[in-house]
Amino acid sequence: MKTKITAKVLSSILPQEKAYRIHDTAQPGLSIRVLPSGHASYMVTWGRNQAATLGRVGMMTLDQARTEAARWLAEAHAHGAPLVAGKSKRRAAHTLQSYLEESYYPWLETHHKAHQKTRHAIEYSFGALMRKPLADITQRDLEAMRVKWLAAGLKDATANRKLAALRGALSKAVEWGALEQHPMAKLKPMRLDTRARVRFLSSEENRRLRQALDDREERIRSERDSANRWRRERKKAELPDLRKLAFADHLKPMAIISLNTGLRRGELFNLTWTDIDLGQKTLTVVGEGAKSDQTRHIPLNKEALRTIKDWKAQSNGLHLLFPSQAGGVMDNVKKSWDGVLKEAKVTSFRWHDLRHTFASNLAMKGVPLNTIRDLLGHADLKMTLRYAHLAPDSKSAAVELI
């Protein structure tokens, strides 16, 4: 069809069973090709049905497309065909920052749960490249940045994660036509020891941690007792008696559930009462809230089941297991958690290491790695192999069979 392409036309583009084109009457040679997938790209045509893609609708503005189409046609008229330089100029129109803000971040926000984390990683790590034309970013630029990071003491795994965040953005740029070649195509990640030892609680540390949690509970209860005595003396309404509740607050039940289920912190924060089946003694991590996007079911052992029942008895039980004070999803427990670790004299230990402790305890008791993988929700068995060295020594038994 032929029409003057306007913002209204752009907003009304819909895919059909077959690809089709919308020819612009305002700029000869310019058209939009719409694929059945919904992808729409600006095209320029010259000569006898010779055509090239200018850029993707949404990444390139209509004015940019018309300017580029006019340039291509002028070059074709002067030289018989558009110069390769024209394509280079077109691709150079986007800086890394403009590409990210206009195209990649909007896509990322609708396709990835951790979009804010990825965006922060890119902006924090690659600020020096933001004003550079997208097409001018080279493998050498990125290798130089990595060398600088590692020299400053950054771990190999952290450097890999930083580069992986940008790699995804640049891969989309190639897919969408904003880049001709991927500057990271030959940039290999640092090799990592996939079976490196993980941090988990020893039996003694486990005992001290649980004692520190209990001591914290007692302090909170004592403070409440003192507050209520003060209120009674002044004939004021008393606060709820924490001595009558199983837990003084959320921290201990959160830690106990994590130790017995291996939930990720985000999964725990987003856990709802509808995810708990006390009758079947199971906890469900819904795919929408899981890192792997896969739903998994975790059986509840006696301690986890008792903890959840006791916590439900003292909470409203309406939606989230552990809501924030405002009623929404909690974002961290760092301050209280760090205090417990300090009192327990447990060092170099993160909340995520409760998950490692859960998996390590299973491995040490001979649970098959594939079962551990299912319980943890690992998409790849390679992630679970880090616990293999903790399993009973089956290799010694194997060679004795010969």
N, C-alpha and C positions, 0 to 999 in steps of 0.2 A: 504494500500500500504506500501511497505518497501523501505526505502531509507535512506541515511545518511542525517540527519537533519542539515541544514546549515542556515546561515542568509538569503540566497536567498530563501530557502524553506519556512522559516518563513514569509518572506515578500510576498510570493505568495499564502498564505493560503486563500481560499475563501469558504464561506458556500455553502452547497448543500441542496437539499430537505430533505435528511436524514443525521443524524449524521454519521461521519466516523472517522477513525483513520489513523495516519501516524506513522508507526513503525520505530524507529531509529536503523539502522544497526551498528552504532558506539557504542551504549550502550544497551546491552540486557535488555529487560524488560521495556525500556522507549518508550513511544508513546505520540502522541498529539491527543487529542479528539477534533474534530471540530463539534460544534452544528449548527443547521440551523439558530440560532440567530446570528451566527458569533463569539460567544465566543469560545475560544480555550484554552485548559488546558493541562498541562503535566500530564501524568499518569504513574504509575509504576505497573507492573503485575508480580506476583510470584505464585508459586504453581499451582494448577489447577484453572486457570481463576480467581484468586483472584487479585483485583486491588484497587488502591487508587489514589486520586488526589494529586499531589504534589504542584501545584500552577498554576496560570493563566499565559499564554503566554503574555509577555509584563511586567508582574510584576516580574516574575522569569526569570533569564537569562538562556540560553541554558546550559552553564557550570554549573550553580547551579543545574539545573534539572538533569544533568548527575551525578553530585556528590551525590545528594540526592537519585537518583535511585540506584546507586551503594551501598550506605549505607543501603537502605532498603533491597536490595537483600542479602547483607552480613548478616544482622540480621536475615533474613528469613532462610538463610542457616544454621546459627549457632543455632537458637532457634525455628525454624519451622514456625515462623511468625515474621514480623517486630515488634520491640518494640515500645510501645507508646512514649517512649522518642525520637525516631527518628522523629516522627511527631512534637513534641514540639521543637526540634532543628530546624526543617525546618521552623516552623512558627516564630521562634525567629530571623531568618536571617535578617529581616527588622527592622531597627529602625523607629521611627515615621517620622523622617526627610527623610530617604531614600524612605520610602513608599510614602510620600507626593510628593516628587520631581520626582520620577520615574513613579508613577502611578496616584495618585489622582489629582495633579495639571494639568497635560495634559488633563485628562478627564474633569475636572472642566472648563477649558478654553474653551472647545468646547461645553459645555452644559449649562453654566450659564453666563448671561450678567454681573453679579456683581462678577465675579471670582476674580478680583483684590482686592475687598473689603473683600471677604471671606478669601482669602489668607493672607491678612494683619492681619485680626482678629486672625487667627490661629497662625501665627508666632509671633505676638506681645503678645498674651495672654499665649501661651503654650511653650515658649522657653525652660523652665526648663525640658520639657519632650522630646525634639527633639532627644536627643541621646539615649533615653531609647528604648530597644527592644519593638516593637509594642505589642507583646504578654504579656509583663510585666506591661503594663499600667493598673491600677486597678481603680475600682470605688472609693476606698478610696483616691487615688491620686487626683482625680478630685474633690471629696467632700472637701478635704483639701484646694485645690486651691480656691474653691468657698468661703469657710469660711474666708480665708485670704482676698479675694476681698471685701467681705461684711464688714469685720472688718475695712477695709481701707476707707469705705464710698461709695463703688460702689453700684449703685442702683440694685434692684432685676432684673429689666427688662434688664439691661445691662449685668449682670451676665448670664442671660438666653440666650442672643444673643451670647455671647462668647462661651458658651458650645454648643449651637446649631450648630455653625460653625464646631466645632470638631466632634460633633455627626454625621453630614453628612459624614465626611471623614471616620470615623470608621465604619459606616454602609456599605459604599462601600467596606471596607476592609473585612468585614464579607461576603458580597455578592460575592466578588472575591476570597475568600478562603485564604486570608492573615491572618485572625483572625478566631479562632474557636468560641469565644463568644464575645459579645459586652460588653465592660466594663461599658457602660452607660445604659445598658438595664433596670436597676432598679433605675437609678438616675433620680429623678423627678425634673422638673423645679420648680423654686420658684413660688408660687401662686401670681398672680397679680390681682389688681382691674381693670377689663376690662372696668369699667365705670368711671374710674378716670376722673377728670375734665381736659379738654384740654385748652391750651392757645390760646385765640383768642382776636381780637381787640374789645375793647368797642367802643361805638359810638364816644366818645371823643378822644380815641386813634386813631381811624380811621381818624378823622378830622385832628389831629395833624400830622399823618403820611403823609397824602396827602399834607398838607401845607409844610411839610419839603421837600417832593419831588418837589413841585413847586418852593420853595426857592432855592433848588439845581440847578434846571433848569435855574433859573434867574442868579445865580452865574456863571454858565458855559457860558451863553450867554454874560454876562458882560465881562468875561475874553476874549471871542472871539472878542467882540467889541474893547477892549483895544489892543489886538494883531493886529487887522486889522488897527487901527489908526497908530500904530507904523510902519506897513508895508507901509501904504499910504505915510507917511512922508518920507520914504526912497525909494519910488517908486518901491516897491516890490509887487509881485503878492499876492492878498488877499486870505484868506481862505474863504470857504463858509459861507455865512451870516446865522447864526443860528436863527436870528429873523424871517426868512422866512420859517422856518420848524416847524412842530407841536411839535417836541421833540428835546431837546438838545443832548441826547444820549439814550442808550437802557434802563436805569434803570427804569424810570417811566413807559414806556409801559409794561415792564416785570412785574412790581408790579401790575399794573392795570389789566392785563390779568390774573394773578394768583389769584387776589381777586375775579374775576368774573367767573373763570372756575374751580378753585381747582386743577390745574395741579401740579404734582410733579415737583420739580426743574429739575430733569433729563429729564422729558418729555418736559418741556419748552425749555431747552437748545437744545434738538434734534428736535424741531418742525420745519417743512419745509413748504414752501408756498403751496406745493401740498396737505398738510393736512388741508388747509383752503378752505372752499367753501363759498365765500362771497354771492353768489346767494341764496344758501340754508341757509345761516347764521349758519353754523355748523363748528366745529373744530373736527378733527378726531385724536385720539391717536392710532396709529397703534400698533398692538399687539407685534410686534418685539421690539418696544421701550418702552413698558409698563411693569411695575413691575410684573403684573399678567399674562403677555403674551397674554392678551385678548384685542382685538380692542374695543374701545368705541367711541361714538359720543356725543359731548357736544354742545348743542344749544348755540349760542352767543347772549347775551343780548345787549341792545343798547350801553352801555358803552364799552363793549368788542369789539363789531363790529366797532364802531367809532374809537377806539384806533388802531385796526388792519388796518383799511383803511388808517388812517393818517400815520401810521408807514410804510405801503407799499409804500405810495406816496413818501417817502423820502429815501427808501432803494432800493437796486438793484433788490430785488424781485426774485432773481435767485434760491436760494435753502433754506438755513436756515433763519428763521426769525431773529434770534439773533446770527450771527456768531461772533467768536472771531476776534481780530485785524488781525490775520494771515489767517482768512477765514474759520477756522475749527470750531469744536464744543466748545463752551465756557465751562470752568470748574468751575468757581465761580464768584460771585460778592460781596464777603465778605467785602472788604475794603470800597467800596462805600455804601453798604447796612448798615454796622455798623455805618457809618457817619450819614446817614439819621435817623437811630433809635436813635442815641445819640441826635441829634438836636430835634427830635420829643418827646424826653423824654419817649420813649417806652422801657421798660426794660424786660429782660427774654423773648425775642421774637426772634424766628428763621425765616428764609425764609419759612420753611415748615409750620409755623403757619399761613401763608396766606391761605394755604389749609384748615387748621382747621377753620379759620375765614369764608371762603366760606361755608363750611359744617354747621357750627354753625348758621350762618345767615339763611340758608335754614330751619334748624330744628326749629328755633325760630319762623319762619313764617308758621309752620305747614306742611311743605313738608314731605310726607311719607318717613320713613327711607329706604325703599327699593329703592325709587327713588334716594335718596342721595347716596346710595350704588352704583347704576348704574353710576351716574355722577362721583363719585370718583374712580370707577374701583376697588372696594374692592372685593377680591375673597370670603371673608367670611363675613357674616352679623355681626359677633361678633365685627369686627373692627368698624362698623358703629354705634353699640349700645352705643359707648362712647358719642354720641351726643343726646341720647334719653332723658336725663334729661333736655335738653333745650327746648323740644317740649312743646306746650301749655298743660296745666294740664288736660289731658284726663282721668286720674285715678279718679280725684274728680268727674268729670261728670259721670264716669262709675258707681261709687258706689251710686250716687244719683238716678240711674235707679231702684234700688232695692226697 
